[in-house]
Amino acid sequence: MNARIAIDPGVCHGKPCIKGTRIMVANVLSLLAGGYSFERIRRNYPELVDEDIRAAIEYAQDVVQDEEVLLATP
């Protein structure tokens, strides 16, 4: 896992967050999906740097890459 991402059961119900914040990876990804630029995300979350945003993207990539797909059989 990326050193900028933390998973702590006591923070945001254990959802992956940017380390040292309560900003969930899912929130950053949602903003990106909504067309927000890195600059606009940083304006909304001034404690973030570009590396944090990239870490959120990399985390999502790792999750999807390692996802096991189970096909339902009829």
Phi, psi and omega in degrees: 000150180294139182294345181269355181250135179235143173235115183224120181305337181272358181236122178051041177057029177082006177288146179299131181231162171291127185307135178081004180227177171249024179271113184284144176306319181301323179293317179297315180296323178296319177296317178299316179296331178278004176094005179292139174278165175304317182299316180293322177297316179296327176295321179285329181230079186299343178284348179274151171239167182307322181298327177293318180294317177298322179297322177297318178295315180296322178299312179299319178299316179297318180297314181292320181296323183269000182296135176262123182263124177251121180271133177286138177254139181292000000 
